[in-house]
Amino acid sequence: MNVTEKQYPEGHFAGLWIGIGSAIGSGLGIAIAIAIGNLAFMGVGLPIGIGVGAAIGVSQEAKYRQDGKIRPLNATELKQRKVAIWAGFGLLLVGFLVLVGIILSR
């Protein structure tokens, strides 16, 4: 392999395409909700976008892995990924507690 070729960390394309799919799916969900006239359908596009994005990302990752352009995560990237996961769980917990507080205060 040529040293000037770019290598990507493991999970790069999956994460990238899940983000792109989420953004497109959110817009799609809003369009569906407006077209139907029921805002309850606003959340329908997000899981569709995540599913499509994940499928595209995993296939891209497999293609690049076959070409030898995917490298394992280094120690810094592993630590950053763990911190991001725990931060996400923390935000999820805070959001859940706020929701419970709002429901109980009624």
C-alpha positions as CSV (number, residue, x, y, z in Angstrom):
1,M,0.0,0.0,0.0
2,N,1.2,3.5,-0.8
3,V,2.0,5.6,2.3
4,T,0.4,8.6,0.8
5,E,-3.0,6.9,0.7
6,K,-5.4,8.0,3.4
7,Q,-6.4,5.5,6.0
8,Y,-9.6,5.9,8.0
9,P,-10.2,4.8,11.6
10,E,-12.6,1.9,12.2
11,G,-16.2,3.0,12.3
12,H,-15.6,6.3,10.4
13,F,-17.9,5.7,7.5
14,A,-20.6,4.1,9.6
15,G,-20.7,7.1,11.9
16,L,-20.5,9.5,9.0
17,W,-23.4,8.0,7.1
18,I,-25.6,7.5,10.2
19,G,-25.2,11.3,10.8
20,I,-26.1,12.1,7.2
21,G,-29.0,9.7,7.3
22,S,-30.3,11.2,10.5
23,A,-30.3,14.7,9.1
24,I,-32.0,13.6,5.9
25,G,-34.5,11.4,7.8
26,S,-35.4,14.3,10.1
27,G,-36.3,16.5,7.1
28,L,-38.2,13.6,5.5
29,G,-40.2,13.1,8.7
30,I,-41.2,16.7,8.9
31,A,-42.2,16.6,5.2
32,I,-44.3,13.5,5.8
33,A,-45.9,15.0,8.9
34,I,-46.9,18.2,7.0
35,A,-48.1,16.2,4.0
36,I,-50.3,14.0,6.1
37,G,-51.4,16.8,8.3
38,N,-50.6,15.0,11.5
39,L,-47.5,16.1,13.4
40,A,-47.3,12.8,15.3
41,F,-45.6,11.4,12.2
42,M,-42.7,13.8,12.5
43,G,-40.5,11.1,14.2
44,V,-41.1,8.5,11.4
45,G,-38.3,9.8,9.2
46,L,-35.5,9.6,11.8
47,P,-35.4,5.8,12.1
48,I,-35.7,5.4,8.4
49,G,-32.8,7.8,7.8
50,I,-30.7,6.0,10.5
51,G,-31.3,2.6,9.0
52,V,-30.5,3.7,5.4
53,G,-27.4,5.6,6.6
54,A,-26.2,2.7,8.7
55,A,-26.6,0.4,5.7
56,I,-24.7,2.7,3.4
57,G,-22.0,3.3,6.0
58,V,-21.4,-0.3,6.7
59,S,-21.1,-1.1,3.0
60,Q,-18.7,1.7,2.5
61,E,-16.6,0.5,5.5
62,A,-16.5,-3.0,4.0
63,K,-15.3,-1.7,0.7
64,Y,-12.6,0.4,2.2
65,R,-11.6,-2.4,4.6
66,Q,-11.2,-4.7,1.6
67,D,-8.9,-2.1,0.0
68,G,-6.8,-1.9,3.2
69,K,-7.8,1.6,4.0
70,I,-9.4,1.0,7.4
71,R,-7.1,0.9,10.4
72,P,-7.8,-0.1,14.0
73,L,-8.5,2.7,16.6
74,N,-5.5,4.0,18.5
75,A,-5.6,4.5,22.3
76,T,-6.6,8.2,22.0
77,E,-9.5,7.4,19.7
78,L,-10.7,4.6,22.0
79,K,-10.6,7.0,24.9
80,Q,-12.5,9.7,23.0
81,R,-15.1,7.2,21.9
82,K,-15.7,6.0,25.5
83,V,-16.0,9.5,26.7
84,A,-18.5,10.3,23.9
85,I,-20.6,7.2,24.7
86,W,-20.7,8.1,28.5
87,A,-21.6,11.7,27.6
88,G,-24.4,10.5,25.4
89,F,-25.8,8.2,28.2
90,G,-25.5,11.1,30.6
91,L,-27.5,13.4,28.3
92,L,-30.1,10.7,27.7
93,L,-30.5,10.3,31.5
94,V,-30.8,14.0,32.0
95,G,-33.4,14.2,29.3
96,F,-35.3,11.3,30.8
97,L,-35.3,12.9,34.3
98,V,-36.5,16.2,32.9
99,L,-39.3,14.4,31.1
100,V,-40.3,12.6,34.2
101,G,-40.2,15.9,36.2
102,I,-42.5,17.6,33.6
103,I,-44.9,14.7,33.7
104,L,-45.0,14.6,37.5
105,S,-45.4,18.3,37.9
106,R,-48.7,18.3,36.0
